[in-house]
Amino acid sequence: MQKSQIRPEMTILEVISLNRRTEQVFRKYDQAAGVCLCCQALFDSLAEVAQNYRLNLEQLLAELESVINISCETNK
């Protein structure tokens, strides 16, 4: 089983820096959050973002991991 690359203490900026394709996941959550997460919470941890904007942290982490895993598979 693969080790998780995305951790709750990582900031949005760190996640996007790890893999640019993760930005699409954050954009998907903008409407639920009511703000542009990449604009308003770029330096917040994923745990803080989930708490502050009432998002499901486990689901967010899973979606980010999925995008990274798909990217890794297509780059093999």
C-alpha positions, 0 to 999 in steps of 0.5 A: 500500500502506498504511503500517503503524500498528503497530510492534514498539517500541509498548507494548500500551497505545499500541496499545490507545489507537490502537484499542480493538478491538485489545484482542481480539487481545491477549485471544486471546493470553492463553492462549498467553502464560499470563497476561493480557497487558493486566494483566501487560505493558501497558507492555511493547513488542510486541517484548518481549511476543513475546520474553518470552512466546514469541509470533510477533511477525510474526503478532501485528503482522499481526493487530493491523494487520488489526483496525485496517484493518477498523475503518478500513474500517467507519468510512468 
